[in-house]
Amino acid sequence: MKQLNNKVIFLTGGTEGIGYECAKAYVHEGAHVIIAANCETKLSEVAEEFGPGHLGIFCDVSNAADVRNAINRSLEVYGRIDAIHNNAGIAHPSKTLDETTSEEWDQLMNVNLKSIFHTVKYGFAALKASEGCILNTSSLVGEIGQELHAAYTATKGGVNALTKSLALDYAKYNIRVNAVSPAGVLTPMLKKWKEEQPDPAHITAYLDAIHPLGYCPGGDVIADACVFLLSDKARFITGCILPVSGGAELGYRSIITVPDPLEIEK
């Protein structure tokens, strides 16, 4: 029996990275997937890959009208929404707070946090009718912080707090609200960045070492956890910020780094 059989899932940012892996997993588990994203080319590619029964909608999640229209279009096609997965997000710029511009701060807040306001505001009635659920993609840095990412970590801390408050507000409607909290994930973007570094092997070793389980995972690991949280197997779980982090948040540890090969030769 497929875990998400015939469920209608509205997924933001599902054309690449974690979102794409989640979309694939949801389709595999029998769901009808609506991908709301802002890249028409990738939307077309993913829609063609998944085939009939799924929908791609161009949508800027920071724009209220776009989200409202995407929700309404989804209801026109499917008649209901069983889950909203707020996955769309951006991580740059990598700066201290004093170096961050007002425009950069606003963009991060609008894409990573206000987008959840939009999807919940316009999708609430549908979720109430279906007794559905909300899932947010957070990050471990929302709990532990991160150098040179103050604005980004602030958005993820906000996602965590919002998840818990929504869970309390909507429990009376049997709407569950949870979040997944990854550490490092080998998305195409991270792989590209790694290969552009002076010593990619050093970066690989570092990314593996920050996870006590010994490796930096792909997005499929996160997708498996998301399938569970959206399924009936998680029917009594709400307000949970689930770390899918290989234990990256646990205790004091010594992370052994790989020596620079040029330094070894000296």
C-alpha positions as CSV (number, residue, x, y, z in Angstrom):
1,M,0.0,0.0,0.0
2,K,1.4,3.4,-1.0
3,Q,1.8,5.8,1.9
4,L,0.3,8.8,0.1
5,N,-2.2,7.1,-2.2
6,N,-4.4,9.7,-3.9
7,K,-3.4,12.5,-1.6
8,V,-3.2,16.0,-3.3
9,I,0.0,17.7,-2.2
10,F,0.7,21.4,-2.9
11,L,4.5,21.7,-2.9
12,T,6.5,25.0,-3.3
13,G,9.9,25.0,-4.8
14,G,9.7,21.4,-6.1
15,T,11.8,21.7,-9.3
16,E,15.3,21.1,-7.8
17,G,17.2,20.0,-4.7
18,I,15.2,18.8,-1.7
19,G,11.9,19.9,-3.2
20,Y,12.5,17.8,-6.4
21,E,13.4,14.8,-4.3
22,C,10.3,15.2,-2.3
23,A,8.1,15.6,-5.4
24,K,9.6,12.3,-6.8
25,A,9.0,10.5,-3.5
26,Y,5.4,11.8,-3.3
27,V,4.6,10.7,-6.9
28,H,6.2,7.3,-6.1
29,E,4.0,7.0,-3.0
30,G,0.8,7.6,-5.1
31,A,0.2,11.3,-4.5
32,H,-1.0,13.9,-7.0
33,V,1.6,16.6,-6.8
34,I,1.2,20.3,-7.5
35,I,4.5,22.0,-7.9
36,A,4.5,25.8,-7.4
37,A,7.8,27.3,-8.5
38,N,9.2,30.3,-10.3
39,C,11.2,28.7,-13.1
40,E,9.0,27.9,-16.1
41,T,11.6,25.8,-17.9
42,K,12.2,23.5,-14.9
43,L,8.5,23.4,-14.3
44,S,7.9,22.1,-17.8
45,E,10.7,19.5,-17.5
46,V,9.4,18.2,-14.2
47,A,5.8,18.1,-15.3
48,E,6.8,16.1,-18.4
49,E,8.8,13.7,-16.2
50,F,6.0,13.1,-13.8
51,G,3.3,12.8,-16.5
52,P,-0.5,13.0,-16.1
53,G,-2.1,13.4,-12.7
54,H,0.4,16.1,-11.6
55,L,0.5,19.9,-12.1
56,G,3.1,22.6,-12.4
57,I,2.1,26.2,-11.7
58,F,4.3,29.2,-12.2
59,C,4.3,31.0,-8.8
60,D,6.5,33.5,-6.9
61,V,5.8,32.4,-3.4
62,S,6.7,35.8,-2.0
63,N,3.8,37.3,-4.0
64,A,0.4,36.9,-2.4
65,A,-1.6,37.1,-5.6
66,D,0.5,34.4,-7.2
67,V,0.0,32.0,-4.3
68,R,-3.7,32.7,-4.1
69,N,-4.0,32.0,-7.8
70,A,-2.0,28.8,-7.5
71,I,-4.1,27.5,-4.7
72,N,-7.3,28.3,-6.5
73,R,-6.0,26.6,-9.7
74,S,-5.2,23.5,-7.7
75,L,-8.7,23.4,-6.3
76,E,-10.2,23.8,-9.7
77,V,-8.2,20.8,-11.0
78,Y,-8.3,18.4,-8.0
79,G,-11.2,19.7,-5.9
80,R,-9.2,19.5,-2.7
81,I,-5.8,19.9,-1.1
82,D,-4.6,17.3,1.5
83,A,-1.2,18.8,2.3
84,I,0.8,21.9,1.8
85,H,4.6,21.5,1.8
86,N,6.3,24.8,2.2
87,N,9.7,24.0,0.8
88,A,10.7,27.0,-1.4
89,G,13.6,29.0,0.1
90,I,16.8,30.9,-0.6
91,A,20.0,31.0,1.4
92,H,22.0,33.9,0.2
93,P,23.6,36.3,0.9
94,S,26.4,34.9,3.0
95,K,27.0,38.0,5.1
96,T,27.1,39.3,8.7
97,L,23.9,41.2,9.6
98,D,25.6,44.6,9.4
99,E,26.7,43.9,5.8
100,T,23.2,42.7,4.8
101,T,21.1,45.2,2.9
102,S,17.5,45.9,3.6
103,E,16.6,44.5,0.2
104,E,18.4,41.2,0.9
105,W,16.8,41.0,4.4
106,D,13.3,41.5,2.9
107,Q,13.9,39.0,0.1
108,L,14.9,36.3,2.6
109,M,12.0,37.0,4.9
110,N,9.5,37.1,2.0
111,V,10.6,33.9,0.3
112,N,11.5,31.8,3.4
113,L,8.9,33.0,5.9
114,K,6.2,35.2,4.5
115,S,5.5,32.5,1.8
116,I,4.2,30.3,4.6
117,F,1.8,33.1,5.6
118,H,0.6,33.1,2.0
119,T,0.1,29.4,1.5
120,V,-1.6,28.9,4.9
121,K,-3.8,32.0,4.4
122,Y,-5.1,30.9,1.1
123,G,-5.0,27.2,1.6
124,F,-6.5,27.0,5.1
125,A,-10.1,26.4,4.1
126,A,-9.1,23.5,1.9
127,L,-6.9,22.0,4.6
128,K,-9.8,22.4,7.1
129,A,-12.1,20.6,4.7
130,S,-9.7,17.7,4.2
131,E,-8.3,17.6,7.7
132,G,-5.0,17.8,6.0
133,C,-1.5,18.8,7.1
134,I,1.2,21.4,6.7
135,L,4.9,20.6,6.4
136,N,7.7,23.2,6.4
137,T,11.3,22.7,5.3
138,S,13.4,24.3,8.0
139,S,17.1,23.9,8.7
140,L,19.3,22.9,11.6
141,V,20.8,26.4,11.5
142,G,17.5,27.8,12.7
143,E,18.3,26.1,16.1
144,I,22.1,26.3,16.3
145,G,22.9,29.4,14.2
146,Q,25.5,29.7,11.5
147,E,28.4,32.0,10.7
148,L,27.8,34.5,7.9
149,H,24.1,33.6,7.6
150,A,22.4,35.7,10.2
151,A,19.4,36.7,8.1
152,Y,18.9,33.2,6.7
153,T,19.1,31.6,10.1
154,A,16.6,34.1,11.4
155,T,14.1,33.0,8.8
156,K,14.6,29.3,9.7
157,G,14.2,30.1,13.4
158,G,11.0,31.8,12.5
159,V,9.9,28.8,10.6
160,N,10.4,26.6,13.6
161,A,8.4,28.9,15.9
162,L,5.7,29.4,13.3
163,T,5.4,25.6,12.9
164,K,4.7,25.1,16.6
165,S,2.2,28.0,16.8
166,L,0.3,26.7,13.7
167,A,0.2,23.3,15.2
168,L,-1.5,24.7,18.4
169,D,-3.9,26.9,16.5
170,Y,-5.0,24.2,14.0
171,A,-5.1,21.1,16.1
172,K,-8.8,21.6,16.8
173,Y,-9.4,21.2,13.0
174,N,-7.3,18.0,13.0
175,I,-4.7,19.8,10.8
176,R,-1.2,18.6,11.7
177,V,1.8,21.0,11.3
178,N,5.4,19.8,11.3
179,A,8.8,20.7,9.9
180,V,11.9,18.8,8.8
181,S,15.3,20.2,9.8
182,P,18.2,19.0,7.7
183,A,21.9,19.9,8.2
184,G,24.0,19.5,5.1
185,V,22.4,18.1,2.0
186,L,24.1,17.3,-1.3
187,T,21.8,19.2,-3.6
188,P,22.9,20.1,-7.1
189,M,23.6,23.7,-5.8
190,L,25.9,22.4,-3.0
191,K,27.7,20.0,-5.4
192,K,28.3,22.8,-7.8
193,W,29.6,25.1,-5.1
194,K,31.9,22.3,-3.7
195,E,33.5,21.7,-7.1
196,E,34.2,25.4,-7.5
197,Q,36.3,25.5,-4.3
198,P,40.2,25.3,-4.4
199,D,40.1,21.9,-2.6
200,P,36.8,20.0,-3.3
201,A,38.1,16.9,-1.4
202,H,38.6,19.0,1.7
203,I,35.0,20.3,1.4
204,T,33.7,16.8,0.9
205,A,35.5,15.5,4.0
206,Y,34.2,18.5,6.1
207,L,30.6,18.0,4.9
208,D,30.8,14.3,5.8
209,A,32.4,15.0,9.2
210,I,29.8,17.4,10.5
211,H,27.3,14.5,10.4
212,P,28.1,11.9,13.1
213,L,26.6,9.2,10.9
214,G,29.6,9.8,8.7
215,Y,28.3,11.2,5.4
216,C,26.5,14.2,3.9
217,P,23.2,12.8,2.4
218,G,21.3,13.5,-0.7
219,G,17.9,15.0,-0.8
220,D,16.2,11.5,-0.9
221,V,17.0,11.2,2.8
222,I,14.9,14.3,3.6
223,A,12.2,13.2,1.2
224,D,11.7,9.9,3.0
225,A,11.2,11.8,6.3
226,C,8.7,14.1,4.5
227,V,6.7,11.2,3.2
228,F,6.4,9.8,6.7
229,L,5.3,13.2,8.2
230,L,2.6,13.6,5.4
231,S,1.4,10.0,5.8
232,D,-1.2,8.6,8.1
233,K,1.6,6.8,9.9
234,A,2.4,10.2,11.5
235,R,-1.2,10.8,12.4
236,F,-0.5,11.7,16.0
237,I,2.6,13.9,15.4
238,T,2.2,17.6,15.3
239,G,4.4,20.6,16.2
240,C,7.5,18.5,15.6
241,I,10.7,20.0,14.2
242,L,12.2,16.7,13.0
243,P,16.0,16.7,12.7
244,V,17.0,14.8,9.6
245,S,20.6,15.6,10.2
246,G,22.7,12.5,10.9
247,G,23.1,13.7,14.5
248,A,24.8,17.0,13.4
249,E,23.3,18.8,16.4
250,L,24.5,16.4,19.1
251,G,27.2,17.2,21.7
252,Y,30.8,18.5,21.5
253,R,32.8,16.8,18.8
254,S,36.2,17.1,17.2
255,I,35.9,17.4,13.4
256,I,39.1,16.2,11.8
257,T,39.9,18.1,8.7
258,V,41.8,16.9,5.6
259,P,45.3,18.5,5.3
260,D,46.0,20.7,2.3
261,P,48.1,18.5,-0.1
262,L,50.4,21.5,-0.8
263,E,51.1,21.8,2.9
264,I,52.0,18.1,3.2
265,E,54.6,18.5,0.5
266,K,56.4,21.3,2.3
